[in-house]
């Protein structure tokens, strides 16, 4: 191509050649910048955890019927945490639909900065993650138009500090923030995910991050949090069973490719 330009004595042809060469140089420079730009080093750390307790303020009734096999003494909708803390069963109210309460179940352990392993590099962002599979009753969901189930997942510090995404697509926080992350409601066997990223040891003043996933993709933008670090994984459910995965069983891998997730800006 350069030989064709060299054989051309036309001034306009020469100008075109110069312009093309400048564009090539510009593209080469952009490629160099892309190749030298370093993504934030992010390390996924497994968290040995399980769901093991109900919220004091959002349970089946004032008696918090934990020691039963999933039935409320007052006849309200109730939750049963299976022995390993990975399967949550919802029992419908024996009275009426209005008594199917939205119940909060919390994990045993927080996602904490203090639990970062010593071998993690000083400049690495630490990511922890869990996924929840929605398991509504397929018969009721198909046969009854009135049947609606609810599932929310997120991270919780206390009733004045939490961050949740619902199967309806609505993200909300304790301070009243409400955003739409997706439009179509989740269906049975969809996989919800929630991640928590703690900044590097050598950058302690950077904000922590939260992100959500649906099946194999991140949904919504990464959420930056200032002065909020230690948070409990938790779920809320109504008329829906759920299975939670903290990634500790190699035979049950995450749906989302968490090991290649990179911290946001």
C-alpha positions as semicolon CSV with decimal commas, in nm:
position;residue;x (nm);y (nm);z (nm)
1;X;0,000;0,000;0,000
2;X;0,290;0,233;0,081
3;X;0,439;0,162;-0,265
4;X;0,113;0,275;-0,425
5;X;0,134;0,601;-0,230
6;X;0,502;0,644;-0,323
7;X;0,422;0,615;-0,694
8;X;0,160;0,883;-0,662
9;X;0,286;1,237;-0,721
10;X;-0,049;1,398;-0,669
11;X;-0,041;1,640;-0,374
12;X;-0,388;1,534;-0,255
13;X;-0,272;1,173;-0,259
14;X;0,030;1,263;-0,048
15;X;-0,187;1,451;0,201
16;X;-0,416;1,150;0,230
17;X;-0,113;0,931;0,302
18;X;0,004;1,164;0,579
19;X;-0,342;1,174;0,732
20;X;-0,367;0,796;0,724
21;X;-0,027;0,758;0,888
22;X;-0,132;0,992;1,169
23;X;-0,446;0,787;1,230
24;X;-0,242;0,466;1,240
25;X;-0,006;0,621;1,496
26;X;-0,303;0,734;1,704
27;X;-0,455;0,384;1,701
28;X;-0,120;0,231;1,795
29;X;-0,093;0,471;2,088
30;X;-0,444;0,378;2,206
31;X;-0,355;0,008;2,192
32;X;-0,042;0,068;2,398
33;X;-0,249;0,252;2,661
34;X;-0,504;-0,029;2,673
35;X;-0,237;-0,293;2,710
36;X;-0,051;-0,105;2,981
37;X;-0,364;-0,012;3,179
38;X;-0,370;-0,237;3,485
39;X;-0,699;-0,358;3,624
40;X;-0,733;-0,340;4,000
41;X;-0,586;-0,662;4,142
42;X;-0,881;-0,848;4,294
43;X;-0,859;-1,167;4,499
44;X;-1,161;-1,387;4,569
45;X;-1,150;-1,532;4,922
46;X;-1,377;-1,819;5,025
47;X;-1,595;-1,759;5,328
48;X;-1,699;-2,059;5,537
49;X;-2,049;-1,953;5,636
50;X;-2,411;-2,060;5,670
51;X;-2,752;-1,913;5,744
52;X;-2,837;-1,975;6,107
53;X;-3,066;-1,713;6,263
54;X;-3,374;-1,500;6,214
55;X;-3,408;-1,126;6,246
56;X;-3,553;-1,020;6,580
57;X;-3,777;-0,767;6,404
58;X;-3,873;-0,951;6,086
59;X;-3,976;-1,308;6,164
60;X;-4,291;-1,517;6,178
61;X;-4,421;-1,373;6,504
62;X;-4,305;-1,225;6,833
63;X;-4,207;-1,569;6,959
64;X;-3,957;-1,623;6,676
65;X;-4,036;-1,993;6,630
66;X;-3,686;-2,115;6,556
67;X;-3,701;-2,442;6,745
68;X;-3,998;-2,571;6,545
69;X;-3,981;-2,755;6,213
70;X;-4,092;-2,454;6,015
71;X;-4,436;-2,392;6,161
72;X;-4,536;-2,079;6,350
73;X;-4,715;-2,111;6,685
74;X;-4,941;-1,825;6,576
75;X;-5,022;-1,985;6,239
76;X;-4,825;-1,730;6,035
77;X;-4,595;-1,807;5,745
78;X;-4,269;-1,942;5,885
79;X;-3,920;-2,046;5,782
80;X;-3,719;-2,356;5,862
81;X;-3,339;-2,347;5,833
82;X;-3,215;-2,692;5,736
83;X;-2,933;-2,845;5,940
84;X;-2,639;-2,729;5,724
85;X;-2,770;-2,374;5,685
86;X;-2,781;-2,389;5,305
87;X;-3,148;-2,472;5,244
88;X;-3,433;-2,251;5,367
89;X;-3,789;-2,386;5,359
90;X;-4,092;-2,158;5,376
91;X;-4,417;-2,288;5,531
92;X;-4,735;-2,105;5,432
93;X;-4,970;-1,958;5,690
94;X;-5,244;-2,184;5,820
95;X;-5,472;-1,878;5,854
96;X;-5,470;-1,663;5,540
97;X;-5,243;-1,520;5,271
98;X;-5,194;-1,195;5,461
99;X;-5,017;-1,390;5,736
100;X;-4,743;-1,510;5,500
101;X;-4,482;-1,275;5,643
102;X;-4,161;-1,164;5,474
103;X;-3,895;-1,322;5,696
104;X;-3,529;-1,225;5,726
105;X;-3,261;-1,491;5,773
106;X;-2,901;-1,393;5,850
107;X;-2,566;-1,563;5,811
108;X;-2,359;-1,677;6,104
109;X;-2,053;-1,469;6,010
110;X;-1,993;-1,120;5,877
111;X;-1,783;-1,032;5,576
112;X;-1,504;-0,860;5,771
113;X;-1,179;-0,680;5,694
114;X;-1,025;-0,848;5,998
115;X;-1,072;-1,190;5,837
116;X;-0,855;-1,116;5,532
117;X;-0,584;-1,386;5,514
118;X;-0,228;-1,267;5,579
119;X;-0,106;-1,404;5,246
120;X;-0,328;-1,165;5,047
121;X;-0,103;-0,899;4,883
122;X;-0,106;-0,548;5,030
123;X;-0,242;-0,396;4,707
124;X;-0,518;-0,652;4,644
125;X;-0,891;-0,588;4,668
126;X;-1,057;-0,874;4,857
127;X;-1,384;-1,010;4,718
128;X;-1,633;-1,228;4,903
129;X;-1,946;-1,360;4,736
130;X;-2,254;-1,576;4,777
131;X;-2,538;-1,692;4,553
132;X;-2,901;-1,778;4,622
133;X;-3,125;-1,999;4,408
134;X;-3,494;-1,911;4,417
135;X;-3,715;-2,218;4,466
136;X;-4,083;-2,113;4,451
137;X;-4,354;-2,378;4,434
138;X;-4,380;-2,447;4,056
139;X;-4,739;-2,576;4,079
140;X;-4,876;-2,276;4,266
141;X;-4,673;-2,036;4,051
142;X;-4,824;-2,187;3,734
143;X;-5,180;-2,260;3,844
144;X;-5,268;-1,961;4,061
145;X;-5,261;-1,606;3,925
146;X;-5,276;-1,464;4,278
147;X;-4,965;-1,651;4,391
148;X;-4,668;-1,420;4,429
149;X;-4,340;-1,502;4,598
150;X;-4,066;-1,269;4,716
151;X;-3,692;-1,305;4,759
152;X;-3,441;-1,037;4,855
153;X;-3,068;-1,077;4,909
154;X;-2,797;-0,842;5,025
155;X;-2,574;-0,730;5,309
156;X;-2,686;-0,614;5,652
157;X;-2,528;-0,433;5,946
158;X;-2,840;-0,336;6,140
159;X;-3,190;-0,206;6,070
160;X;-3,042;0,136;5,993
161;X;-2,781;0,001;5,749
162;X;-2,859;-0,259;5,483
163;X;-2,838;-0,303;5,105
164;X;-3,082;-0,535;4,924
165;X;-3,194;-0,639;4,579
166;X;-3,535;-0,804;4,530
167;X;-3,660;-1,051;4,271
168;X;-3,878;-0,767;4,141
169;X;-3,563;-0,584;4,026
170;X;-3,576;-0,313;4,294
171;X;-3,261;-0,224;4,488
172;X;-3,318;-0,047;4,819
173;X;-3,131;0,064;5,127
174;X;-3,215;0,168;5,482
175;X;-3,179;0,538;5,397
176;X;-3,464;0,519;5,144
177;X;-3,260;0,479;4,826
178;X;-3,453;0,285;4,562
179;X;-3,328;0,195;4,214
180;X;-3,440;-0,034;3,934
181;X;-3,172;-0,292;3,843
182;X;-3,375;-0,506;3,601
183;X;-3,728;-0,510;3,459
184;X;-3,846;-0,871;3,430
185;X;-3,921;-1,045;3,758
186;X;-3,707;-1,344;3,846
187;X;-3,848;-1,689;3,787
188;X;-3,787;-2,015;3,970
189;X;-3,428;-2,145;3,963
190;X;-3,282;-1,807;3,872
191;X;-2,958;-1,750;4,061
192;X;-2,909;-1,426;4,254
193;X;-2,559;-1,325;4,365
194;X;-2,416;-1,061;4,598
195;X;-2,052;-0,962;4,632
196;X;-1,862;-0,754;4,886
197;X;-1,522;-0,603;4,804
198;X;-1,290;-0,467;5,072
199;X;-1,017;-0,223;4,963
200;X;-0,647;-0,315;4,987
201;X;-0,455;-0,306;5,312
202;X;-0,244;-0,023;5,173
203;X;-0,556;0,181;5,081
204;X;-0,773;0,156;5,394
205;X;-0,960;0,480;5,323
206;X;-1,103;0,366;4,990
207;X;-1,475;0,276;4,994
208;X;-1,592;-0,081;5,018
209;X;-1,797;-0,209;4,725
210;X;-2,114;-0,412;4,675
211;X;-2,232;-0,565;4,350
212;X;-2,514;-0,797;4,246
213;X;-2,539;-1,069;3,982
214;X;-2,821;-1,254;3,811
215;X;-2,727;-1,592;3,667
216;X;-2,397;-1,536;3,483
217;X;-2,390;-1,155;3,465
218;X;-2,342;-0,856;3,691
219;X;-2,652;-0,638;3,705
220;X;-2,656;-0,271;3,791
221;X;-2,351;-0,070;3,880
222;X;-2,100;-0,139;4,155
223;X;-2,212;0,040;4,473
224;X;-1,950;0,233;4,672
225;X;-1,986;0,257;5,049
226;X;-1,796;0,489;5,278
227;X;-1,743;0,399;5,643
228;X;-1,926;0,067;5,605
229;X;-1,722;-0,253;5,621
230;X;-1,840;-0,547;5,829
231;X;-2,171;-0,676;5,690
232;X;-2,378;-0,993;5,727
233;X;-2,505;-1,179;5,420
234;X;-2,881;-1,215;5,454
235;X;-3,194;-1,305;5,262
236;X;-3,563;-1,224;5,300
237;X;-3,829;-1,456;5,165
238;X;-4,205;-1,503;5,141
239;X;-4,382;-1,808;4,989
240;X;-4,051;-1,926;4,846
241;X;-3,779;-2,174;4,939
242;X;-3,417;-2,083;4,873
243;X;-3,076;-2,246;4,862
244;X;-2,766;-2,044;4,947
245;X;-2,413;-2,113;4,825
246;X;-2,108;-1,961;4,994
247;X;-1,871;-2,133;4,752
248;X;-1,711;-2,373;4,996
249;X;-1,812;-2,691;4,810
250;X;-1,604;-2,746;4,495
251;X;-1,872;-2,984;4,368
252;X;-2,120;-2,693;4,369
253;X;-1,946;-2,404;4,192
254;X;-2,088;-2,056;4,154
255;X;-2,285;-1,978;3,839
256;X;-2,115;-1,638;3,816
257;X;-1,743;-1,641;3,729
258;X;-1,638;-1,476;4,053
259;X;-1,267;-1,556;4,018
260;X;-1,244;-1,321;3,720
261;X;-1,444;-1,039;3,878
262;X;-1,250;-0,713;3,897
263;X;-1,313;-0,439;4,152
264;X;-1,494;-0,135;4,015
265;X;-1,383;0,229;4,014
